[in-house]
């Protein structure tokens, strides 16, 4: 079985052109929905009379990064607060290794009260935002 020759480029040619010439190349490439490099390759091969198969790709698309929505940012904030409350609860009462062990309370009462207050405030905010969303 004979090896198929790849149609992808295996050699590279680098050229330098002036900013003005590149501007012309870029405008004409945009008119043809090509990248400047693809148009330069096409023009060069056409001028040389090359008749072999050449694969031309369109211009690379720039990745558009959309800003996060307000709902998404609020959700992230909620998850961060829940994570902080979970970490505090783990410090107050570490997870039990066996089911039959009674929970061990290690923290001081002020820490427990603060964590409970934060959890209740967060719960009220979630309920308030849910009622706003229903309206």
Secondary structure, DSSP 8 states (H G I E B T S, - for coil): -------S----------HHHHHHHHHHHHHTT--HHHHHHHHHHHHHT--S-----------------HHHHHHHHHHHHHHHHHHHHHHHS---SSTTS-----S-HHHHHHHHHHHHHHHHHHHHHHHHHH-
